[in-house]
Amino acid sequence: TKMAHAFQQEELGDPSGQSSSEYWDEWFQKVSPDEGFEWYCDASEIARILLRSECSSKTKEEFVIFHPGSGNSAVPFRLCEDYGFSTNRICSKQCIMDCSAIAVQKMMMMKGGPLSCCTGIIEYHVGDVLHPPLPYLDQTFDAWIDKGLVDALFCGDNTIQESEQCATLFQEARRVLKHNGICIIVSLAQDHTIDLILHASGWINHDEGNN
């Protein structure tokens, strides 16, 4: 029930700044509903940005999306079913990664499933984005979709450590994104988060041809 979930959420504490797989395994086991949990926005907002970007116009090439810290969001499925990110319109492959094996398992068991949801390919990985290298080649992805990941990882308590970790995160994002790839960060945009992103991303004052 919602009341039980609220109690368990209070027991686990604020998810901000939590990066351990043990915490998120417990969170997805006790708090997150099996049908999926969306941080901040649903697939409609993500699709709106993707479809307006130059990278999604490459209809003859594979369009590859990375969902770091995906949790058990239904966004990958909705992008396939509702917004044409499949071989019906945009030849699509999506890679889902989360440090929680339980979250990834829930994703694979969600209604619609990996094989029946669409004609696009969805791959699942248990992994930690803070411990690179990610298991992908340079310039693999057209889009990196962070929906609450930065907020979850960094709470502003340890400025030096978080700055180093955030810089590592965005170095990997730059490595695996294709030239002119798009990085979408959905956040509460608290001051410490904005400072981390601006100082660590490496995308500040870059020429238009870069990420």
N, CA and C atoms as a LAMMPS dump frame, in Angstrom:
ITEM: TIMESTEP
0
ITEM: NUMBER OF ATOMS
633
ITEM: BOX BOUNDS ff ff ff
-5.0000000000000000e+02 5.0000000000000000e+02
-5.0000000000000000e+02 5.0000000000000000e+02
-5.0000000000000000e+02 5.0000000000000000e+02
ITEM: ATOMS id mol type element x y z
1 1 1 N 0.828 -1.188 0
2 1 2 C 0 0 0
3 1 3 C 0.869 1.247 0
4 2 1 N 0.254 2.385 -0.328
5 2 2 C 0.999 3.642 -0.35
6 2 3 C 1.529 3.996 1.034
7 3 1 N 0.733 3.71 2.086
8 3 2 C 1.153 4.025 3.446
9 3 3 C 2.365 3.182 3.833
10 4 1 N 2.339 1.907 3.448
11 4 2 C 3.462 1.015 3.752
12 4 3 C 4.712 1.461 3.019
13 5 1 N 4.541 1.847 1.751
14 5 2 C 5.675 2.329 0.978
15 5 3 C 6.26 3.595 1.587
16 6 1 N 5.385 4.484 2.068
17 6 2 C 5.851 5.73 2.679
18 6 3 C 6.64 5.44 3.95
19 7 1 N 6.152 4.484 4.753
20 7 2 C 6.867 4.118 5.969
21 7 3 C 8.226 3.522 5.652
22 8 1 N 8.265 2.644 4.651
23 8 2 C 9.532 2.016 4.284
24 8 3 C 10.5 3.038 3.704
25 9 1 N 9.986 4.023 2.952
26 9 2 C 10.832 5.087 2.428
27 9 3 C 11.448 5.883 3.578
28 10 1 N 10.638 6.189 4.59
29 10 2 C 11.143 6.933 5.746
30 10 3 C 12.2 6.121 6.48
31 11 1 N 11.992 4.818 6.563
32 11 2 C 12.939 3.933 7.239
33 11 3 C 14.273 3.892 6.494
34 12 1 N 14.232 3.894 5.177
35 12 2 C 15.458 3.837 4.378
36 12 3 C 16.187 5.17 4.351
37 13 1 N 15.46 6.265 4.522
38 13 2 C 16.09 7.574 4.512
39 13 3 C 16.098 8.199 3.129
40 14 1 N 16.598 9.423 3.083
41 14 2 C 16.653 10.195 1.848
42 14 3 C 17.519 9.485 0.81
43 15 1 N 17.002 9.238 -0.403
44 15 2 C 17.802 8.564 -1.427
45 15 3 C 18.89 9.439 -2.027
46 16 1 N 18.873 10.746 -1.774
47 16 2 C 19.888 11.632 -2.327
48 16 3 C 21.267 11.273 -1.77
49 17 1 N 22.235 11.167 -2.657
50 17 2 C 23.587 10.847 -2.238
51 17 3 C 23.841 9.375 -2
52 18 1 N 22.893 8.525 -2.369
53 18 2 C 23.039 7.085 -2.168
54 18 3 C 23.568 6.439 -3.449
55 19 1 N 24.704 5.778 -3.347
56 19 2 C 25.295 5.164 -4.541
57 19 3 C 25.534 3.668 -4.389
58 20 1 N 25.256 3.097 -3.218
59 20 2 C 25.547 1.684 -3.013
60 20 3 C 24.439 0.8 -3.586
61 21 1 N 24.845 -0.318 -4.135
62 21 2 C 23.868 -1.261 -4.684
63 21 3 C 22.992 -1.834 -3.576
64 22 1 N 23.541 -1.957 -2.357
65 22 2 C 22.774 -2.501 -1.247
66 22 3 C 21.587 -1.596 -0.902
67 23 1 N 21.835 -0.277 -0.877
68 23 2 C 20.739 0.649 -0.586
69 23 3 C 19.653 0.551 -1.649
70 24 1 N 20.06 0.573 -2.918
71 24 2 C 19.061 0.603 -3.991
72 24 3 C 18.374 -0.744 -4.172
73 25 1 N 19.071 -1.841 -3.864
74 25 2 C 18.379 -3.134 -3.858
75 25 3 C 17.233 -3.108 -2.839
76 26 1 N 17.535 -2.584 -1.652
77 26 2 C 16.507 -2.523 -0.609
78 26 3 C 15.4 -1.547 -0.997
79 27 1 N 15.776 -0.433 -1.614
80 27 2 C 14.771 0.562 -2.016
81 27 3 C 13.81 -0.013 -3.047
82 28 1 N 14.37 -0.673 -4.068
83 28 2 C 13.497 -1.237 -5.105
84 28 3 C 12.722 -2.445 -4.604
85 29 1 N 13.235 -3.109 -3.59
86 29 2 C 12.517 -4.239 -3.015
87 29 3 C 11.344 -3.778 -2.16
88 30 1 N 11.541 -2.683 -1.385
89 30 2 C 10.548 -2.287 -0.386
90 30 3 C 9.656 -1.124 -0.82
91 31 1 N 10.205 -0.211 -1.625
92 31 2 C 9.498 1.039 -1.901
93 31 3 C 8.915 1.1 -3.299
94 32 1 N 9.719 0.778 -4.287
95 32 2 C 9.299 0.98 -5.673
96 32 3 C 8.248 -0.039 -6.1
97 33 1 N 7.164 0.41 -6.711
98 33 2 C 6.131 -0.52 -7.189
99 33 3 C 6.643 -1.36 -8.358
100 34 1 N 6.123 -2.569 -8.491
101 34 2 C 6.574 -3.473 -9.552
102 34 3 C 6.267 -2.94 -10.945
103 35 1 N 5.219 -2.122 -11.056
104 35 2 C 4.836 -1.627 -12.381
105 35 3 C 5.727 -0.476 -12.852
106 36 1 N 6.685 -0.089 -12.031
107 36 2 C 7.618 0.952 -12.451
108 36 3 C 7.496 2.21 -11.62
109 37 1 N 8.61 2.91 -11.492
110 37 2 C 8.631 4.161 -10.737
111 37 3 C 9.328 5.214 -11.587
112 38 1 N 8.688 6.356 -11.751
113 38 2 C 9.254 7.417 -12.582
114 38 3 C 9.747 8.578 -11.725
115 39 1 N 11.003 8.917 -11.906
116 39 2 C 11.557 10.097 -11.265
117 39 3 C 11.299 11.315 -12.159
118 40 1 N 10.556 12.261 -11.646
119 40 2 C 10.417 13.6 -12.212
120 40 3 C 9.542 13.708 -13.46
121 41 1 N 9.717 12.851 -14.448
122 41 2 C 8.926 12.986 -15.677
123 41 3 C 8.764 11.632 -16.334
124 42 1 N 7.816 11.561 -17.281
125 42 2 C 7.605 10.305 -17.987
126 42 3 C 8.218 10.372 -19.382
127 43 1 N 7.912 9.393 -20.198
128 43 2 C 8.547 9.276 -21.512
129 43 3 C 8.166 10.405 -22.461
130 44 1 N 7.026 11.04 -22.241
131 44 2 C 6.591 12.074 -23.182
132 44 3 C 7.581 13.231 -23.25
133 45 1 N 8.099 13.652 -22.095
134 45 2 C 9.063 14.751 -22.08
135 45 3 C 10.39 14.336 -22.704
136 46 1 N 10.823 13.108 -22.423
137 46 2 C 12.074 12.613 -23.009
138 46 3 C 11.941 12.519 -24.524
139 47 1 N 10.816 11.981 -24.984
140 47 2 C 10.595 11.841 -26.426
141 47 3 C 10.542 13.193 -27.11
142 48 1 N 9.929 14.17 -26.456
143 48 2 C 9.832 15.506 -27.048
144 48 3 C 11.23 16.083 -27.33
145 49 1 N 12.143 15.913 -26.374
146 49 2 C 13.5 16.424 -26.548
147 49 3 C 14.246 15.627 -27.612
148 50 1 N 14.132 14.315 -27.552
149 50 2 C 14.837 13.467 -28.517
150 50 3 C 14.382 13.73 -29.948
151 51 1 N 13.078 13.844 -30.135
152 51 2 C 12.539 14.01 -31.481
153 51 3 C 12.848 15.388 -32.063
154 52 1 N 13.164 16.348 -31.209
155 52 2 C 13.534 17.671 -31.694
156 52 3 C 15.038 17.798 -31.933
157 53 1 N 15.806 16.81 -31.505
158 53 2 C 17.255 16.883 -31.645
159 53 3 C 17.688 16.412 -33.026
160 54 1 N 18.836 16.903 -33.459
161 54 2 C 19.361 16.523 -34.769
162 54 3 C 19.684 15.045 -34.834
163 55 1 N 20.145 14.483 -33.718
164 55 2 C 20.614 13.098 -33.765
165 55 3 C 19.503 12.119 -34.093
166 56 1 N 18.239 12.439 -33.755
167 56 2 C 17.152 11.501 -34.014
168 56 3 C 16.682 11.523 -35.463
169 57 1 N 17.238 12.424 -36.282
170 57 2 C 16.829 12.496 -37.684
171 57 3 C 17.546 11.47 -38.544
172 58 1 N 18.49 10.736 -37.936
173 58 2 C 19.258 9.764 -38.704
174 58 3 C 18.47 8.462 -38.834
175 59 1 N 17.433 8.504 -39.636
176 59 2 C 16.512 7.365 -39.709
177 59 3 C 17.124 6.14 -40.377
178 60 1 N 18.204 6.297 -41.12
179 60 2 C 18.789 5.163 -41.821
180 60 3 C 19.865 4.475 -40.985
181 61 1 N 20.209 5.057 -39.864
182 61 2 C 21.224 4.478 -39.01
183 61 3 C 20.607 4.043 -37.691
184 62 1 N 21.3 3.169 -36.997
185 62 2 C 20.84 2.738 -35.688
186 62 3 C 20.919 3.901 -34.709
187 63 1 N 19.843 4.129 -33.98
188 63 2 C 19.798 5.176 -32.962
189 63 3 C 19.917 4.481 -31.617
190 64 1 N 20.998 4.746 -30.894
191 64 2 C 21.316 3.995 -29.69
192 64 3 C 21.199 4.898 -28.464
193 65 1 N 20.42 4.454 -27.48
194 65 2 C 20.131 5.24 -26.282
195 65 3 C 20.67 4.512 -25.059
196 66 1 N 21.314 5.279 -24.164
197 66 2 C 21.799 4.728 -22.895
198 66 3 C 20.989 5.319 -21.754
199 67 1 N 20.516 4.439 -20.853
200 67 2 C 19.748 4.858 -19.678
201 67 3 C 20.548 4.512 -18.424
202 68 1 N 21.476 5.375 -17.99
203 68 2 C 22.242 5.083 -16.77
204 68 3 C 21.404 5.301 -15.532
205 69 1 N 21.526 4.393 -14.558
206 69 2 C 20.728 4.519 -13.345
207 69 3 C 19.244 4.517 -13.637
208 70 1 N 18.823 3.599 -14.473
209 70 2 C 17.45 3.596 -14.994
210 70 3 C 16.412 3.214 -13.958
211 71 1 N 16.849 2.512 -12.893
212 71 2 C 15.856 1.996 -11.947
213 71 3 C 14.905 1.062 -12.668
214 72 1 N 13.621 1.14 -12.347
215 72 2 C 12.638 0.341 -13.082
216 72 3 C 11.657 1.25 -13.818
217 73 1 N 12.222 2.297 -14.413
218 73 2 C 11.425 3.235 -15.21
219 73 3 C 10.888 2.557 -16.463
220 74 1 N 9.685 2.939 -16.84
221 74 2 C 9.074 2.406 -18.058
222 74 3 C 9.437 3.211 -19.299
223 75 1 N 10.278 4.229 -19.151
224 75 2 C 10.603 5.098 -20.279
225 75 3 C 11.118 4.337 -21.497
226 76 1 N 12.052 3.383 -21.361
227 76 2 C 12.51 2.667 -22.564
228 76 3 C 11.378 1.981 -23.322
229 77 1 N 10.458 1.361 -22.593
230 77 2 C 9.328 0.693 -23.229
231 77 3 C 8.403 1.688 -23.92
232 78 1 N 8.132 2.802 -23.234
233 78 2 C 7.245 3.818 -23.793
234 78 3 C 7.858 4.468 -25.033
235 79 1 N 9.175 4.654 -25.033
236 79 2 C 9.823 5.211 -26.223
237 79 3 C 9.618 4.293 -27.423
238 80 1 N 9.618 2.997 -27.173
239 80 2 C 9.357 2.034 -28.252
240 80 3 C 7.894 2.052 -28.676
241 81 1 N 7.02 1.872 -27.71
242 81 2 C 5.615 1.633 -28.025
243 81 3 C 4.866 2.885 -28.462
244 82 1 N 5.161 4.009 -27.819
245 82 2 C 4.345 5.212 -28.01
246 82 3 C 4.977 6.27 -28.895
247 83 1 N 6.314 6.239 -29.026
248 83 2 C 6.978 7.352 -29.711
249 83 3 C 7.866 6.918 -30.873
250 84 1 N 7.735 5.68 -31.307
251 84 2 C 8.377 5.265 -32.542
252 84 3 C 9.851 4.979 -32.472
253 85 1 N 10.424 4.867 -31.268
254 85 2 C 11.841 4.54 -31.181
255 85 3 C 12.024 3.029 -31.287
256 86 1 N 11.726 2.567 -32.478
257 86 2 C 11.861 1.15 -32.812
258 86 3 C 12.156 1.085 -34.298
259 87 1 N 12.292 -0.11 -34.837
260 87 2 C 12.586 -0.234 -36.263
261 87 3 C 11.434 0.209 -37.138
262 88 1 N 10.267 0.48 -36.54
263 88 2 C 9.152 0.99 -37.334
264 88 3 C 9.391 2.418 -37.805
265 89 1 N 10.209 3.169 -37.067
266 89 2 C 10.408 4.566 -37.405
267 89 3 C 11.867 4.978 -37.292
268 90 1 N 12.424 4.818 -36.113
269 90 2 C 13.829 5.128 -35.893
270 90 3 C 14.487 3.84 -35.412
271 91 1 N 15.403 3.324 -36.204
272 91 2 C 16.037 2.052 -35.858
273 91 3 C 16.731 2.215 -34.513
274 92 1 N 16.224 1.545 -33.486
275 92 2 C 16.614 1.875 -32.125
276 92 3 C 17.181 0.687 -31.365
277 93 1 N 18.189 1.007 -30.542
278 93 2 C 18.702 0.067 -29.557
279 93 3 C 18.845 0.845 -28.261
280 94 1 N 18.37 0.275 -27.166
281 94 2 C 18.454 0.942 -25.878
282 94 3 C 19.187 0.049 -24.89
283 95 1 N 20.096 0.659 -24.121
284 95 2 C 20.867 -0.061 -23.122
285 95 3 C 20.518 0.497 -21.745
286 96 1 N 20.076 -0.373 -20.876
287 96 2 C 19.648 -0.015 -19.531
288 96 3 C 20.707 -0.485 -18.544
289 97 1 N 21.122 0.413 -17.638
290 97 2 C 22.095 0.02 -16.617
291 97 3 C 21.675 0.579 -15.261
292 98 1 N 21.783 -0.262 -14.234
293 98 2 C 21.533 0.18 -12.869
294 98 3 C 22.406 -0.645 -11.938
295 99 1 N 22.79 -0.044 -10.81
296 99 2 C 23.629 -0.773 -9.85
297 99 3 C 22.811 -1.798 -9.073
298 100 1 N 21.487 -1.677 -9.119
299 100 2 C 20.612 -2.591 -8.394
300 100 3 C 20.168 -3.747 -9.284
301 101 1 N 20.56 -4.942 -8.9
302 101 2 C 20.138 -6.124 -9.656
303 101 3 C 18.632 -6.307 -9.558
304 102 1 N 18.041 -5.898 -8.439
305 102 2 C 16.596 -6.026 -8.262
306 102 3 C 15.861 -5.099 -9.223
307 103 1 N 16.373 -3.865 -9.387
308 103 2 C 15.753 -2.937 -10.331
309 103 3 C 15.799 -3.486 -11.746
310 104 1 N 16.935 -4.018 -12.137
311 104 2 C 17.073 -4.571 -13.487
312 104 3 C 16.16 -5.77 -13.663
313 105 1 N 16.066 -6.611 -12.63
314 105 2 C 15.163 -7.767 -12.7
315 105 3 C 13.716 -7.322 -12.86
316 106 1 N 13.327 -6.269 -12.125
317 106 2 C 11.964 -5.755 -12.244
318 106 3 C 11.696 -5.22 -13.644
319 107 1 N 12.718 -4.563 -14.224
320 107 2 C 12.572 -4.069 -15.594
321 107 3 C 12.277 -5.214 -16.553
322 108 1 N 13.016 -6.286 -16.406
323 108 2 C 12.864 -7.423 -17.312
324 108 3 C 11.532 -8.145 -17.127
325 109 1 N 10.921 -7.966 -15.968
326 109 2 C 9.653 -8.65 -15.681
327 109 3 C 8.434 -7.758 -15.881
328 110 1 N 8.678 -6.489 -16.214
329 110 2 C 7.552 -5.57 -16.371
330 110 3 C 6.641 -5.994 -17.513
331 111 1 N 5.379 -5.643 -17.389
332 111 2 C 4.411 -5.956 -18.431
333 111 3 C 4.874 -5.354 -19.744
334 112 1 N 4.838 -6.119 -20.781
335 112 2 C 5.335 -5.655 -22.074
336 112 3 C 6.685 -6.255 -22.386
337 113 1 N 7.476 -6.512 -21.322
338 113 2 C 8.702 -7.279 -21.449
339 113 3 C 9.656 -6.86 -22.541
340 114 1 N 10.878 -7.341 -22.487
341 114 2 C 11.895 -6.926 -23.439
342 114 3 C 11.664 -7.407 -24.863
343 115 1 N 10.995 -8.543 -25.043
344 115 2 C 10.843 -9.086 -26.392
345 115 3 C 9.552 -8.639 -27.059
346 116 1 N 8.504 -8.441 -26.279
347 116 2 C 7.206 -8.131 -26.868
348 116 3 C 6.896 -6.643 -26.918
349 117 1 N 7.75 -5.812 -26.28
350 117 2 C 7.383 -4.397 -26.164
351 117 3 C 7.492 -3.674 -27.495
352 118 1 N 8.424 -4.061 -28.342
353 118 2 C 8.651 -3.318 -29.575
354 118 3 C 9.611 -4.104 -30.439
355 119 1 N 9.851 -3.599 -31.639
356 119 2 C 10.798 -4.253 -32.523
357 119 3 C 12.213 -3.744 -32.314
358 120 1 N 12.381 -2.71 -31.49
359 120 2 C 13.708 -2.246 -31.137
360 120 3 C 14.349 -3.196 -30.142
361 121 1 N 15.645 -3.072 -29.946
362 121 2 C 16.394 -3.938 -29.041
363 121 3 C 16.59 -3.23 -27.705
364 122 1 N 16.333 -3.936 -26.607
365 122 2 C 16.604 -3.418 -25.28
366 122 3 C 17.535 -4.383 -24.56
367 123 1 N 18.671 -3.865 -24.109
368 123 2 C 19.645 -4.668 -23.38
369 123 3 C 19.679 -4.229 -21.924
370 124 1 N 19.941 -5.186 -21.025
371 124 2 C 19.932 -4.914 -19.595
372 124 3 C 21.297 -5.239 -19.002
373 125 1 N 21.794 -4.337 -18.152
374 125 2 C 23.086 -4.557 -17.501
375 125 3 C 23.01 -4.104 -16.052
376 126 1 N 23.607 -4.905 -15.155
377 126 2 C 23.828 -4.463 -13.787
378 126 3 C 25.237 -3.885 -13.741
379 127 1 N 25.357 -2.622 -13.363
380 127 2 C 26.666 -1.99 -13.355
381 127 3 C 26.651 -0.671 -12.623
382 128 1 N 27.837 -0.183 -12.283
383 128 2 C 27.989 1.048 -11.507
384 128 3 C 28.65 2.103 -12.378
385 129 1 N 27.937 3.168 -12.685
386 129 2 C 28.467 4.213 -13.573
387 129 3 C 29.61 4.977 -12.922
388 130 1 N 29.775 4.851 -11.604
389 130 2 C 30.868 5.547 -10.919
390 130 3 C 32.164 4.743 -10.925
391 131 1 N 32.122 3.561 -11.52
392 131 2 C 33.325 2.729 -11.597
393 131 3 C 33.592 2.358 -13.056
394 132 1 N 34.131 3.308 -13.816
395 132 2 C 34.418 3.077 -15.224
396 132 3 C 35.625 2.14 -15.383
397 133 1 N 35.832 1.671 -16.614
398 133 2 C 35.072 2.073 -17.801
399 133 3 C 33.756 1.32 -17.929
400 134 1 N 32.776 1.999 -18.523
401 134 2 C 31.533 1.326 -18.856
402 134 3 C 31.813 0.316 -19.961
403 135 1 N 31.039 -0.75 -20.038
404 135 2 C 31.315 -1.826 -21.002
405 135 3 C 30.863 -1.497 -22.426
406 136 1 N 31.225 -0.298 -22.888
407 136 2 C 30.834 0.134 -24.226
408 136 3 C 32.015 0.814 -24.911
409 137 1 N 32.061 0.708 -26.241
410 137 2 C 33.114 1.337 -27.011
411 137 3 C 32.907 2.844 -27.071
412 138 1 N 33.95 3.559 -27.436
413 138 2 C 33.837 5.003 -27.644
414 138 3 C 32.771 5.285 -28.696
415 139 1 N 32.047 6.374 -28.5
416 139 2 C 31.051 6.855 -29.453
417 139 3 C 30.019 5.777 -29.812
418 140 1 N 29.493 5.141 -28.795
419 140 2 C 28.473 4.108 -28.984
420 140 3 C 27.069 4.688 -29.07
421 141 1 N 26.789 5.729 -28.254
422 141 2 C 25.412 6.169 -28.052
423 141 3 C 25.105 7.511 -28.711
424 142 1 N 23.864 7.606 -29.189
425 142 2 C 23.347 8.876 -29.695
426 142 3 C 22.751 9.71 -28.567
427 143 1 N 22.304 9.062 -27.506
428 143 2 C 21.659 9.779 -26.409
429 143 3 C 21.991 9.128 -25.073
430 144 1 N 22.234 9.974 -24.084
431 144 2 C 22.46 9.572 -22.686
432 144 3 C 21.331 10.21 -21.891
433 145 1 N 20.485 9.381 -21.275
434 145 2 C 19.312 9.892 -20.567
435 145 3 C 19.455 9.643 -19.074
436 146 1 N 19.716 10.721 -18.334
437 146 2 C 19.851 10.68 -16.88
438 146 3 C 18.578 11.272 -16.288
439 147 1 N 17.776 10.409 -15.69
440 147 2 C 16.512 10.858 -15.105
441 147 3 C 16.6 10.683 -13.585
442 148 1 N 17.221 11.703 -12.935
443 148 2 C 17.369 11.658 -11.492
444 148 3 C 18.643 11.005 -10.993
445 149 1 N 19.513 10.557 -11.904
446 149 2 C 20.731 9.858 -11.48
447 149 3 C 21.677 10.782 -10.721
448 150 1 N 21.974 11.948 -11.271
449 150 2 C 22.892 12.882 -10.604
450 150 3 C 22.344 13.278 -9.235
451 151 1 N 21.045 13.502 -9.16
452 151 2 C 20.432 13.848 -7.872
453 151 3 C 20.594 12.709 -6.86
454 152 1 N 20.444 11.478 -7.337
455 152 2 C 20.542 10.327 -6.437
456 152 3 C 21.966 10.099 -5.948
457 153 1 N 22.944 10.341 -6.824
458 153 2 C 24.338 10.046 -6.483
459 153 3 C 24.968 11.114 -5.602
460 154 1 N 24.592 12.372 -5.812
461 154 2 C 25.318 13.479 -5.187
462 154 3 C 24.37 14.362 -4.377
463 155 1 N 24.659 14.5 -3.081
464 155 2 C 23.787 15.293 -2.209
465 155 3 C 24.447 16.577 -1.737
466 156 1 N 25.728 16.802 -2.094
467 156 2 C 26.408 18.033 -1.726
468 156 3 C 27.118 17.993 -0.393
469 157 1 N 27.169 16.822 0.263
470 157 2 C 27.799 16.725 1.585
471 157 3 C 29.321 16.638 1.511
472 158 1 N 29.837 15.986 0.479
473 158 2 C 31.286 15.802 0.344
474 158 3 C 31.721 16.415 -0.977
475 159 1 N 32.034 17.689 -0.957
476 159 2 C 32.249 18.442 -2.191
477 159 3 C 33.395 17.897 -3.016
478 160 1 N 34.536 17.606 -2.398
479 160 2 C 35.714 17.156 -3.141
480 160 3 C 35.462 15.794 -3.776
481 161 1 N 34.989 14.849 -2.972
482 161 2 C 34.729 13.509 -3.504
483 161 3 C 33.664 13.534 -4.591
484 162 1 N 32.596 14.275 -4.353
485 162 2 C 31.519 14.325 -5.335
486 162 3 C 31.969 15.005 -6.618
487 163 1 N 32.805 16.013 -6.52
488 163 2 C 33.33 16.678 -7.721
489 163 3 C 34.146 15.707 -8.554
490 164 1 N 34.965 14.9 -7.889
491 164 2 C 35.779 13.917 -8.598
492 164 3 C 34.912 12.846 -9.236
493 165 1 N 33.916 12.37 -8.492
494 165 2 C 33.043 11.325 -9.026
495 165 3 C 32.191 11.845 -10.173
496 166 1 N 31.699 13.068 -10.034
497 166 2 C 30.872 13.649 -11.088
498 166 3 C 31.705 13.879 -12.348
499 167 1 N 32.954 14.316 -12.176
500 167 2 C 33.838 14.494 -13.322
501 167 3 C 34.077 13.168 -14.027
502 168 1 N 34.262 12.101 -13.25
503 168 2 C 34.442 10.763 -13.825
504 168 3 C 33.207 10.335 -14.607
505 169 1 N 32.035 10.608 -14.029
506 169 2 C 30.78 10.248 -14.681
507 169 3 C 30.664 10.918 -16.05
508 170 1 N 30.948 12.219 -16.104
509 170 2 C 30.781 12.941 -17.356
510 170 3 C 31.915 12.667 -18.351
511 171 1 N 33.074 12.296 -17.853
512 171 2 C 34.128 11.852 -18.764
513 171 3 C 33.691 10.606 -19.519
514 172 1 N 33.051 9.693 -18.806
515 172 2 C 32.533 8.499 -19.454
516 172 3 C 31.39 8.834 -20.407
517 173 1 N 30.545 9.78 -20.007
518 173 2 C 29.458 10.194 -20.898
519 173 3 C 30.017 10.743 -22.201
520 174 1 N 31.039 11.572 -22.098
521 174 2 C 31.654 12.13 -23.312
522 174 3 C 32.286 11.03 -24.154
523 175 1 N 32.875 10.05 -23.497
524 175 2 C 33.548 8.981 -24.241
525 175 3 C 32.563 8.13 -25.032
526 176 1 N 31.45 7.74 -24.396
527 176 2 C 30.545 6.796 -25.05
528 176 3 C 29.53 7.472 -25.956
529 177 1 N 29.363 8.806 -25.832
530 177 2 C 28.446 9.508 -26.727
531 177 3 C 29.105 9.782 -28.074
532 178 1 N 28.319 9.653 -29.132
533 178 2 C 28.796 10.008 -30.463
534 178 3 C 28.949 11.523 -30.566
535 179 1 N 29.739 11.965 -31.547
536 179 2 C 29.822 13.391 -31.815
537 179 3 C 28.414 13.896 -32.15
538 180 1 N 28.061 15.027 -31.575
539 180 2 C 26.719 15.6 -31.705
540 180 3 C 25.659 14.764 -30.995
541 181 1 N 26.092 13.827 -30.136
542 181 2 C 25.132 13.1 -29.314
543 181 3 C 24.495 14.036 -28.301
544 182 1 N 23.402 13.607 -27.711
545 182 2 C 22.663 14.455 -26.779
546 182 3 C 22.687 13.836 -25.384
547 183 1 N 22.953 14.666 -24.378
548 183 2 C 22.933 14.243 -22.979
549 183 3 C 21.768 14.944 -22.294
550 184 1 N 20.794 14.177 -21.853
551 184 2 C 19.62 14.732 -21.183
552 184 3 C 19.753 14.468 -19.684
553 185 1 N 19.727 15.535 -18.891
554 185 2 C 19.812 15.406 -17.444
555 185 3 C 18.542 15.989 -16.838
556 186 1 N 17.73 15.135 -16.242
557 186 2 C 16.505 15.576 -15.583
558 186 3 C 16.794 15.62 -14.084
559 187 1 N 16.653 16.806 -13.491
560 187 2 C 17.099 17.018 -12.117
561 187 3 C 16.194 18.019 -11.402
562 188 1 N 16.252 17.996 -10.079
563 188 2 C 15.592 19.039 -9.295
564 188 3 C 16.353 20.359 -9.393
565 189 1 N 17.576 20.288 -9.937
566 189 2 C 18.394 21.481 -10.196
567 189 3 C 18.682 22.277 -8.925
568 190 1 N 19.013 21.559 -7.859
569 190 2 C 19.46 22.243 -6.654
570 190 3 C 20.824 22.88 -6.922
571 191 1 N 21.177 23.872 -6.117
572 191 2 C 22.393 24.638 -6.375
573 191 3 C 23.635 23.757 -6.461
574 192 1 N 23.775 22.806 -5.518
575 192 2 C 24.981 21.975 -5.527
576 192 3 C 25.025 21.08 -6.764
577 193 1 N 23.854 20.664 -7.234
578 193 2 C 23.812 19.828 -8.436
579 193 3 C 24.214 20.62 -9.674
580 194 1 N 23.686 21.821 -9.805
581 194 2 C 24.049 22.671 -10.939
582 194 3 C 25.543 22.957 -10.932
583 195 1 N 26.108 23.266 -9.754
584 195 2 C 27.548 23.535 -9.666
585 195 3 C 28.359 22.313 -10.099
586 196 1 N 27.943 21.132 -9.644
587 196 2 C 28.654 19.906 -10.022
588 196 3 C 28.625 19.696 -11.528
589 197 1 N 27.444 19.84 -12.11
590 197 2 C 27.289 19.601 -13.544
591 197 3 C 28.109 20.595 -14.353
592 198 1 N 28.049 21.874 -13.982
593 198 2 C 28.758 22.9 -14.746
594 198 3 C 30.267 22.738 -14.659
595 199 1 N 30.762 22.315 -13.503
596 199 2 C 32.2 22.205 -13.334
597 199 3 C 32.756 20.858 -13.806
598 200 1 N 31.905 19.832 -13.813
599 200 2 C 32.399 18.493 -14.113
600 200 3 C 32.081 18 -15.517
601 201 1 N 31.096 18.592 -16.159
602 201 2 C 30.609 18.018 -17.413
603 201 3 C 31.592 18.144 -18.556
604 202 1 N 32.376 19.233 -18.582
605 202 2 C 33.288 19.423 -19.703
606 202 3 C 32.617 19.927 -20.954
607 203 1 N 31.308 20.261 -20.854
608 203 2 C 30.571 20.735 -22.022
609 203 3 C 30.374 22.247 -22.008
610 204 1 N 31.036 22.912 -21.084
611 204 2 C 30.866 24.347 -20.974
612 204 3 C 31.785 25.057 -21.952
613 205 1 N 31.207 25.969 -22.727
614 205 2 C 31.953 26.78 -23.687
615 205 3 C 32.634 25.952 -24.776
616 206 1 N 32.074 24.806 -25.101
617 206 2 C 32.584 24.019 -26.215
618 206 3 C 31.953 24.482 -27.505
619 207 1 N 32.658 24.224 -28.614
620 207 2 C 32.118 24.606 -29.914
621 207 3 C 30.85 23.833 -30.179
622 208 1 N 30.038 24.349 -31.076
623 208 2 C 28.74 23.774 -31.376
624 208 3 C 28.859 22.351 -31.893
625 209 1 N 29.986 22.032 -32.536
626 209 2 C 30.144 20.695 -33.119
627 209 3 C 30.427 19.634 -32.117
628 210 1 N 30.709 19.989 -30.844
629 210 2 C 30.972 19.009 -29.839
630 210 3 C 29.704 18.68 -29.082
631 211 1 N 29.799 17.746 -28.074
632 211 2 C 28.62 17.344 -27.314
633 211 3 C 28.03 18.536 -26.566
